[in-house]
Amino acid sequence: MDHNDLIELVARDLTQSVSQMLVEMGSEDGQRFARRALVKFATQALSGAPRVGGMNISTFSDGERHALAQASAIVLATIQADTSRPQ
């Protein structure tokens, strides 16, 4: 799988998870929890952890791990942009 395809796929999945959190927890709590979870996701991916979230990534290359972290950063930036936009 291409690096950019992996980023897009993971970002899409993370976005769905965050959307579900927002619905279940409410906007403020959901955003706070999602931010922490996304940072943890990226940190674990980059630190060489064998599992990230529910995924076994023990065989992922450094490039694939970096793609996971990039996807997390994209979703995190989207949340930040959404919360800083005037309602």
C-alpha positions, 0 to 999 in steps of 0.5 A: 500500500502506498504511503499516502493511501495508508494515511488516507485510510487511517485518517478516514477510520480515525475520523469515524471514531472521533465522530462517534465519540462526539455523538456519544460523549457530547461535543466538549467531552468528546473533543477533549477525549479525542485529542488525548486519544489521537496524541496517544495513538501517534506517540505509540505508533512512533515509539515502536509499540507493537499495538496501537489502539486495536491494531497490531502493528508489530510488523509495520515499517518505520514509514508505515508507523510514520503514516499512522502518526501523520493520519492522527495529526491530520485528524487532530488538526481538523478537530482543532480547526473545527473548534476554533471556527466561530459558531 
